[in-house]
Amino acid sequence: MHYAINILYLPEEINNANPYPVRRINIRLTILKMKKIIWLFFFALLIGCWLIWRSTYFAANFRTETFYTPIFTSDFNVLKKGTTIRGVLKKQFDVPHAFFLVIPCENPAITPFIHLDGQIRYSITSNGESTDSKVVPVQLQPGFGYSKGICKIPIFYMKVPNTFFGDTTTLEVTILSPITTLKKYDGTIRAIVAPAVWPK
């Protein structure tokens, strides 16, 4: 006569009988969680570094060559009435910009440019609509700069509109009255538009 014996294991007894598979599963889950946390940390760190790199403060202090790169450059005959220059503006940083006259000069003295004469008209157009248009006297504004034999004379400040895909912003500047005080620099004067923010 044969007898069949059925042994019933309680859950606790099953785990106590062979605990290793459960432990292995727990270890694998822990490793996967740690990997996810590490990846999220590095991703957040990467985003943070990118935001710092793109920030105005960081660029103005540590990426000066990139930050102050002109977004518009043109030769400019300021001694002839009716001279007009125009070009597309595409800013990299959302900061105030200035229209500068750039002139070769032997020293950083500001004195020769204090009493400028003349009058200009400028207009900024974004997608066919005028966002700013003024007639201004040519006067030296705060922000005069000198570097490597070049004087930068700020004439007026502007806010360049934000542009999105397909948008176009243009600047047009016309000489209404010649700037005769710059006659000695005739043929060497250039106009640029560049950020007008300086580190403190």
Secondary structure, DSSP 4 states (H G I P E B T S, - for coil): -------PPPHHHHHHH--HHHHHHHHHHHHHHHHHHHHHHHHHHHHHHHHHHHSHHHHHHH-HHHHT--SEEEE--TTSTT-EEEEEE--SSSS-EEEEEEEE-SS---GGGSS---EEEEEEEETTEEEEEEEEE--PPS--EEETTEEEEEEEEE-PPP--TT--EEEEEEEEE--GGGGGGTT--EEEEEE-----
